[in-house]
Amino acid sequence: MIRTHNLVTTLKTTSPEGTSTQQTTEQTTLIIGCGNLLRSDDAVGPVLIRRLWELGLPDHIRVCDGGTAGRDVAFQMEGMDEVIIVDA
């Protein structure tokens, strides 16, 4: 069972006229799975990423198979509000 959480940011602003507005946005999350599929004890990251991809995720959650070259996926983190790294 996969339990997802929604990260929501609410911004409340007040104009010079005294009227207030609220803006709600979902935060973007990137889940990176690191590991080597050739070593069964080290493959948890890529296996999890594949399973999440198969199940489908909300638009504000992205997944990335980092394999064994985690440094190469650093550019995927740009602009994300939250990054979750899964590694064995």
Rosetta constraint file for C-alpha pairs under 8 A:
AtomPair CA 6 CA 26 HARMONIC 7.02 0.50
AtomPair CA 6 CA 27 HARMONIC 7.84 0.50
AtomPair CA 7 CA 26 HARMONIC 5.70 0.50
AtomPair CA 7 CA 27 HARMONIC 5.35 0.50
AtomPair CA 7 CA 28 HARMONIC 7.95 0.50
AtomPair CA 8 CA 24 HARMONIC 6.71 0.50
AtomPair CA 8 CA 25 HARMONIC 5.76 0.50
AtomPair CA 8 CA 26 HARMONIC 4.56 0.50
AtomPair CA 8 CA 27 HARMONIC 5.92 0.50
AtomPair CA 9 CA 24 HARMONIC 5.62 0.50
AtomPair CA 9 CA 25 HARMONIC 5.39 0.50
AtomPair CA 9 CA 26 HARMONIC 6.27 0.50
AtomPair CA 9 CA 27 HARMONIC 6.87 0.50
AtomPair CA 10 CA 22 HARMONIC 6.60 0.50
AtomPair CA 10 CA 23 HARMONIC 5.65 0.50
AtomPair CA 10 CA 24 HARMONIC 4.44 0.50
AtomPair CA 10 CA 25 HARMONIC 6.62 0.50
AtomPair CA 11 CA 22 HARMONIC 5.55 0.50
AtomPair CA 11 CA 23 HARMONIC 5.15 0.50
AtomPair CA 11 CA 24 HARMONIC 6.37 0.50
AtomPair CA 12 CA 20 HARMONIC 6.85 0.50
AtomPair CA 12 CA 21 HARMONIC 5.72 0.50
AtomPair CA 12 CA 22 HARMONIC 4.45 0.50
AtomPair CA 12 CA 23 HARMONIC 6.52 0.50
AtomPair CA 13 CA 20 HARMONIC 5.48 0.50
AtomPair CA 13 CA 21 HARMONIC 5.45 0.50
AtomPair CA 13 CA 22 HARMONIC 6.47 0.50
AtomPair CA 14 CA 18 HARMONIC 5.90 0.50
AtomPair CA 14 CA 19 HARMONIC 5.56 0.50
AtomPair CA 14 CA 20 HARMONIC 4.18 0.50
AtomPair CA 14 CA 21 HARMONIC 6.44 0.50
AtomPair CA 15 CA 19 HARMONIC 5.45 0.50
AtomPair CA 15 CA 20 HARMONIC 6.23 0.50
AtomPair CA 26 CA 60 HARMONIC 6.85 0.50
AtomPair CA 27 CA 60 HARMONIC 6.76 0.50
AtomPair CA 27 CA 80 HARMONIC 7.73 0.50
AtomPair CA 27 CA 81 HARMONIC 5.65 0.50
AtomPair CA 27 CA 82 HARMONIC 7.44 0.50
AtomPair CA 28 CA 60 HARMONIC 4.79 0.50
AtomPair CA 28 CA 61 HARMONIC 5.86 0.50
AtomPair CA 28 CA 62 HARMONIC 7.77 0.50
AtomPair CA 28 CA 80 HARMONIC 5.36 0.50
AtomPair CA 28 CA 81 HARMONIC 5.25 0.50
AtomPair CA 28 CA 82 HARMONIC 6.45 0.50
AtomPair CA 29 CA 60 HARMONIC 6.32 0.50
AtomPair CA 29 CA 61 HARMONIC 4.76 0.50
AtomPair CA 29 CA 62 HARMONIC 6.19 0.50
AtomPair CA 29 CA 80 HARMONIC 5.89 0.50
AtomPair CA 29 CA 81 HARMONIC 6.00 0.50
AtomPair CA 29 CA 82 HARMONIC 4.71 0.50
AtomPair CA 29 CA 83 HARMONIC 5.71 0.50
AtomPair CA 29 CA 84 HARMONIC 7.55 0.50
AtomPair CA 30 CA 61 HARMONIC 5.87 0.50
AtomPair CA 30 CA 62 HARMONIC 4.74 0.50
AtomPair CA 30 CA 63 HARMONIC 5.54 0.50
AtomPair CA 30 CA 64 HARMONIC 7.29 0.50
AtomPair CA 30 CA 76 HARMONIC 7.89 0.50
AtomPair CA 30 CA 77 HARMONIC 6.86 0.50
AtomPair CA 30 CA 80 HARMONIC 6.59 0.50
AtomPair CA 30 CA 82 HARMONIC 6.38 0.50
AtomPair CA 30 CA 83 HARMONIC 4.82 0.50
AtomPair CA 30 CA 84 HARMONIC 6.21 0.50
AtomPair CA 31 CA 49 HARMONIC 7.65 0.50
AtomPair CA 31 CA 61 HARMONIC 7.56 0.50
AtomPair CA 31 CA 62 HARMONIC 6.26 0.50
AtomPair CA 31 CA 63 HARMONIC 4.70 0.50
AtomPair CA 31 CA 64 HARMONIC 6.22 0.50
AtomPair CA 31 CA 83 HARMONIC 5.91 0.50
AtomPair CA 31 CA 84 HARMONIC 4.69 0.50
AtomPair CA 31 CA 85 HARMONIC 5.92 0.50
AtomPair CA 31 CA 86 HARMONIC 7.41 0.50
AtomPair CA 32 CA 45 HARMONIC 7.35 0.50
AtomPair CA 32 CA 49 HARMONIC 7.34 0.50
AtomPair CA 32 CA 63 HARMONIC 5.87 0.50
AtomPair CA 32 CA 64 HARMONIC 4.78 0.50
AtomPair CA 32 CA 65 HARMONIC 5.89 0.50
AtomPair CA 32 CA 66 HARMONIC 5.92 0.50
AtomPair CA 32 CA 83 HARMONIC 7.48 0.50
AtomPair CA 32 CA 84 HARMONIC 6.14 0.50
AtomPair CA 32 CA 85 HARMONIC 4.81 0.50
AtomPair CA 32 CA 86 HARMONIC 6.08 0.50
AtomPair CA 33 CA 44 HARMONIC 7.52 0.50
AtomPair CA 33 CA 45 HARMONIC 3.70 0.50
AtomPair CA 33 CA 46 HARMONIC 4.94 0.50
AtomPair CA 33 CA 47 HARMONIC 7.82 0.50
AtomPair CA 33 CA 48 HARMONIC 6.90 0.50
AtomPair CA 33 CA 49 HARMONIC 5.84 0.50
AtomPair CA 33 CA 63 HARMONIC 7.83 0.50
AtomPair CA 33 CA 64 HARMONIC 6.38 0.50
AtomPair CA 33 CA 65 HARMONIC 5.09 0.50
AtomPair CA 33 CA 66 HARMONIC 5.35 0.50
AtomPair CA 33 CA 67 HARMONIC 6.89 0.50
AtomPair CA 33 CA 85 HARMONIC 6.04 0.50
AtomPair CA 33 CA 86 HARMONIC 4.78 0.50
AtomPair CA 33 CA 87 HARMONIC 6.22 0.50
AtomPair CA 34 CA 43 HARMONIC 7.58 0.50
AtomPair CA 34 CA 44 HARMONIC 7.72 0.50
AtomPair CA 34 CA 45 HARMONIC 4.72 0.50
AtomPair CA 34 CA 46 HARMONIC 6.03 0.50
AtomPair CA 34 CA 65 HARMONIC 6.54 0.50
AtomPair CA 34 CA 66 HARMONIC 4.68 0.50
AtomPair CA 34 CA 67 HARMONIC 4.81 0.50
AtomPair CA 34 CA 68 HARMONIC 5.88 0.50
AtomPair CA 34 CA 69 HARMONIC 7.66 0.50
AtomPair CA 34 CA 70 HARMONIC 6.28 0.50
AtomPair CA 34 CA 85 HARMONIC 7.30 0.50
AtomPair CA 34 CA 86 HARMONIC 6.04 0.50
AtomPair CA 34 CA 87 HARMONIC 4.99 0.50
AtomPair CA 34 CA 88 HARMONIC 7.72 0.50
AtomPair CA 35 CA 42 HARMONIC 5.17 0.50
AtomPair CA 35 CA 43 HARMONIC 4.87 0.50
AtomPair CA 35 CA 44 HARMONIC 6.65 0.50
AtomPair CA 35 CA 45 HARMONIC 5.51 0.50
AtomPair CA 35 CA 46 HARMONIC 6.22 0.50
AtomPair CA 35 CA 66 HARMONIC 7.23 0.50
AtomPair CA 35 CA 67 HARMONIC 4.98 0.50
AtomPair CA 35 CA 68 HARMONIC 5.16 0.50
AtomPair CA 35 CA 87 HARMONIC 6.09 0.50
AtomPair CA 35 CA 88 HARMONIC 6.83 0.50
AtomPair CA 36 CA 40 HARMONIC 7.63 0.50
AtomPair CA 36 CA 42 HARMONIC 5.50 0.50
AtomPair CA 36 CA 43 HARMONIC 5.02 0.50
AtomPair CA 36 CA 46 HARMONIC 7.58 0.50
AtomPair CA 36 CA 67 HARMONIC 5.80 0.50
AtomPair CA 36 CA 68 HARMONIC 5.71 0.50
AtomPair CA 37 CA 42 HARMONIC 6.94 0.50
AtomPair CA 37 CA 43 HARMONIC 4.71 0.50
AtomPair CA 37 CA 46 HARMONIC 7.05 0.50
AtomPair CA 37 CA 47 HARMONIC 7.87 0.50
AtomPair CA 37 CA 67 HARMONIC 7.70 0.50
AtomPair CA 38 CA 43 HARMONIC 7.39 0.50
AtomPair CA 39 CA 43 HARMONIC 6.24 0.50
AtomPair CA 40 CA 44 HARMONIC 7.85 0.50
AtomPair CA 41 CA 88 HARMONIC 7.38 0.50
AtomPair CA 42 CA 87 HARMONIC 7.58 0.50
AtomPair CA 42 CA 88 HARMONIC 5.38 0.50
AtomPair CA 43 CA 47 HARMONIC 6.07 0.50
AtomPair CA 43 CA 88 HARMONIC 7.23 0.50
AtomPair CA 44 CA 48 HARMONIC 5.96 0.50
AtomPair CA 44 CA 86 HARMONIC 7.60 0.50
AtomPair CA 44 CA 87 HARMONIC 6.71 0.50
AtomPair CA 44 CA 88 HARMONIC 6.12 0.50
AtomPair CA 45 CA 49 HARMONIC 6.31 0.50
AtomPair CA 45 CA 65 HARMONIC 7.48 0.50
AtomPair CA 45 CA 66 HARMONIC 7.97 0.50
AtomPair CA 45 CA 67 HARMONIC 7.78 0.50
AtomPair CA 45 CA 86 HARMONIC 5.12 0.50
AtomPair CA 45 CA 87 HARMONIC 5.25 0.50
AtomPair CA 45 CA 88 HARMONIC 6.93 0.50
AtomPair CA 46 CA 50 HARMONIC 6.22 0.50
AtomPair CA 46 CA 65 HARMONIC 5.48 0.50
AtomPair CA 46 CA 66 HARMONIC 7.21 0.50
AtomPair CA 46 CA 67 HARMONIC 6.39 0.50
AtomPair CA 47 CA 51 HARMONIC 6.26 0.50
AtomPair CA 48 CA 52 HARMONIC 6.13 0.50
AtomPair CA 49 CA 53 HARMONIC 6.10 0.50
AtomPair CA 49 CA 63 HARMONIC 6.28 0.50
AtomPair CA 49 CA 64 HARMONIC 6.81 0.50
AtomPair CA 49 CA 65 HARMONIC 6.22 0.50
AtomPair CA 50 CA 54 HARMONIC 6.21 0.50
AtomPair CA 50 CA 65 HARMONIC 7.94 0.50
AtomPair CA 51 CA 55 HARMONIC 6.27 0.50
AtomPair CA 52 CA 56 HARMONIC 6.17 0.50
AtomPair CA 52 CA 57 HARMONIC 6.95 0.50
AtomPair CA 52 CA 63 HARMONIC 7.83 0.50
AtomPair CA 53 CA 57 HARMONIC 6.90 0.50
AtomPair CA 53 CA 63 HARMONIC 7.30 0.50
AtomPair CA 57 CA 61 HARMONIC 6.25 0.50
AtomPair CA 57 CA 62 HARMONIC 7.60 0.50
AtomPair CA 64 CA 73 HARMONIC 7.72 0.50
AtomPair CA 64 CA 76 HARMONIC 7.85 0.50
AtomPair CA 66 CA 70 HARMONIC 5.06 0.50
AtomPair CA 66 CA 72 HARMONIC 7.58 0.50
AtomPair CA 66 CA 73 HARMONIC 6.11 0.50
AtomPair CA 69 CA 73 HARMONIC 7.42 0.50
AtomPair CA 70 CA 74 HARMONIC 7.16 0.50
AtomPair CA 73 CA 77 HARMONIC 7.28 0.50
AtomPair CA 74 CA 78 HARMONIC 7.46 0.50
AtomPair CA 77 CA 83 HARMONIC 6.78 0.50
